Amino acid sequence: MPPAAPITLPLDRPAVPVDIEPGGEIVLKGAYHSKHDGSIVDAATTTWPKEAPGGASIDAGGLVDFEAGGFHMTSRDPVTHEVHAIAKGEPGQACAALGVSSPCLPLRLQKQAVSRLMTMGEWSSSLQGGGGQITLTVLNPPPYAPPPAAVPYVWGAAGLLAVGLAVMLGVRMRKRRAASPQGQLMALMRRVQDKLGRADVVMAAPLTRAVAVARRSLEDRKVDASSAEGKRVAAALMRVEARLDESVHQTRAEEEQKAADELVREMESALEAADEARMTAKM
């Protein structure tokens, strides 16, 4: 059967149900240009222009939460803005909560709006005013069925291919997240928390809770890492890290001085004992 005609993905609904069988493929094409911050948002990525705080970058989060809707994304292209995904066998967790059948395409408008300190309506309007759109095409699974004797081998090969694709996509996504402003800020946060765990208790006590609260805010996307406020948080974390490094250096210097003092005292005591022994031998 030929694929269904493309439809435009609406922005006025929290989730869009998709009539498709498990294993069927969907293709989403197109993107929105936000008149609010200049970002380009497609179904799976957000592309920031060079004029944005932190410079040009690409975030892995786009308009659709595929996994929560019962889909597994198999490919994405942030240049052509084309995304492919496969319908999984299990229901999407977000579909029932949003009052639609599974599988579905839950929209991430609320999360994106919160990260920009906007209402969902304001963020949605900025996208609709950008002159773009995203279309959805449903592809039916192929009618071919392998002979019974070949089924175990076909499923085995498909499983190995799926695992390989999942690993490759996972590595690429991790690299992209690590290179993004959010990834770099979270790496700095983890480094500071690791140093706090090994720092002097008296110094670490007032800092540990503050850093933990900051990390929760970043994980909840209350602060956009690429914004001016995100850079303020990064600067504060770098000051904390510098102070921790200074404390470690000072502690090591004090321990080194203490060890040297003990060695000098032992050597002076040994010299005094040697002098006494020599005087005794002359008498």
SVG drawing of the C-alpha trace seen along z (x, -y; Angstrom):
<svg xmlns="http://www.w3.org/2000/svg" viewBox="-8 -38 97 62">
<polyline fill="none" stroke="black" stroke-width="0.4" points="0.0,0.0 1.3,-3.5 2.0,-5.9 -0.7,-8.1 -0.8,-11.7 1.3,-14.0 -0.5,-16.1 0.7,-19.2 1.6,-18.6 -0.7,-20.9 0.8,-23.0 -2.6,-23.5 -2.8,-20.0 -0.6,-18.4 -0.3,-15.1 -1.2,-13.8 -2.4,-10.2 -0.9,-8.2 -2.8,-5.3 0.0,-2.8 0.8,0.8 3.9,1.8 6.9,1.8 5.4,-0.9 7.5,-3.9 6.7,-7.6 8.6,-10.5 8.5,-14.1 9.8,-16.9 10.2,-20.6 11.0,-23.0 9.8,-26.2 11.9,-29.3 11.2,-31.1 10.9,-34.8 11.6,-34.9 15.2,-33.7 16.1,-32.9 16.3,-29.1 15.2,-26.6 13.1,-23.8 12.3,-20.5 10.8,-17.3 14.1,-16.1 16.6,-18.9 16.9,-22.6 19.5,-24.6 20.9,-27.8 22.3,-30.6 25.7,-32.0 24.1,-35.2 22.7,-33.2 24.4,-33.3 27.2,-30.7 27.3,-30.7 26.0,-28.3 25.0,-24.8 22.6,-22.0 20.6,-20.5 19.2,-16.9 15.7,-18.1 13.2,-18.9 9.4,-19.4 8.4,-15.7 9.1,-13.3 9.2,-10.1 10.0,-7.6 7.2,-8.8 4.8,-8.4 5.7,-4.8 8.1,-5.4 11.8,-4.7 13.7,-7.3 16.0,-5.7 17.5,-8.8 17.5,-12.6 19.1,-15.2 19.4,-18.7 20.2,-20.2 17.3,-18.8 15.1,-18.6 13.9,-15.0 13.3,-12.6 12.4,-8.8 10.9,-6.8 9.4,-3.3 6.3,-2.4 7.2,-0.2 5.0,2.7 4.4,1.3 2.1,-1.7 3.5,-5.2 3.5,-6.3 2.5,-9.9 -0.4,-9.1 -2.9,-8.0 -1.9,-10.8 -2.6,-13.3 -6.0,-11.7 -5.1,-10.3 -4.6,-6.8 -1.2,-5.2 1.1,-5.5 1.2,-9.3 3.5,-12.3 3.6,-14.2 4.7,-17.8 7.4,-19.4 6.1,-22.9 5.7,-23.2 9.2,-22.2 10.6,-24.4 8.6,-27.4 9.7,-26.9 13.4,-26.8 12.9,-30.2 10.9,-31.6 7.8,-32.0 4.3,-30.7 3.4,-27.8 1.1,-30.1 3.8,-32.7 6.3,-30.1 3.8,-28.5 3.0,-31.9 6.7,-32.6 7.0,-29.4 3.8,-29.9 5.0,-33.3 8.3,-31.9 6.6,-30.8 7.5,-27.1 5.7,-23.8 6.3,-20.2 4.6,-17.5 3.9,-13.9 3.8,-11.0 2.8,-7.5 4.6,-4.6 3.0,-1.2 5.3,1.8 6.4,3.9 4.0,6.7 6.8,9.2 6.7,12.1 9.8,14.4 9.3,18.1 9.0,19.9 12.5,21.5 14.1,18.1 12.3,16.3 14.8,17.0 17.7,15.7 15.8,12.7 14.9,11.7 18.4,12.3 19.9,10.2 17.3,7.5 18.0,7.6 21.8,7.2 21.1,4.3 18.8,2.6 21.3,2.9 24.1,1.6 21.9,-1.4 20.8,-2.1 24.5,-2.1 25.6,-4.3 22.7,-6.8 23.3,-6.7 27.0,-7.6 26.2,-10.4 23.5,-11.8 25.9,-11.7 28.6,-13.5 26.1,-16.2 24.7,-16.6 28.3,-16.9 29.2,-19.5 26.1,-21.6 26.0,-24.5 23.7,-22.3 26.2,-19.4 29.2,-21.5 27.5,-23.2 26.3,-19.8 29.9,-18.5 31.2,-21.5 28.5,-20.8 29.5,-17.1 33.1,-18.1 32.4,-20.6 30.2,-18.1 33.0,-15.5 35.5,-17.9 33.1,-18.9 32.9,-15.2 36.6,-15.2 37.0,-18.7 37.3,-19.7 34.0,-19.1 33.9,-22.6 34.3,-24.2 32.1,-21.8 29.1,-22.0 27.7,-25.4 28.4,-24.7 27.1,-21.2 23.4,-22.1 23.6,-25.2 25.3,-23.3 22.7,-20.4 19.9,-23.0 21.5,-24.5 21.9,-21.1 18.2,-20.3 17.3,-23.6 19.4,-22.8 18.1,-19.3 14.5,-20.7 15.5,-23.2 14.5,-26.2 17.7,-27.9 18.8,-27.8 22.5,-27.0 23.1,-29.1 21.4,-32.2 22.9,-35.1 21.6,-33.6 23.1,-30.2 26.5,-31.9 26.1,-33.5 25.5,-30.1 28.6,-28.7 30.7,-31.6 29.6,-31.0 30.4,-27.3 33.9,-28.1 34.5,-30.4 33.5,-27.5 35.8,-25.1 38.7,-27.6 38.1,-28.0 38.0,-24.3 41.3,-23.9 42.9,-26.6 41.7,-24.9 43.2,-21.6 46.5,-23.3 46.6,-25.0 45.8,-21.8 48.6,-20.0 51.1,-22.8 50.2,-22.7 50.5,-18.9 53.9,-19.2 55.1,-21.8 54.0,-19.6 55.8,-16.6 58.9,-18.6 58.9,-20.0 58.7,-16.5 61.6,-15.3 63.7,-18.3 63.0,-17.7 63.9,-14.0 67.2,-14.9 68.0,-17.5 67.3,-15.0 69.5,-12.5 72.4,-15.0 72.1,-15.9 72.2,-12.2 75.3,-11.7 77.0,-14.7 76.3,-13.3 77.6,-9.8 80.8,-11.4 81.4,-13.4 80.8,-10.3 83.3,-8.3 86.1,-10.9 85.7,-10.9"/>
</svg>
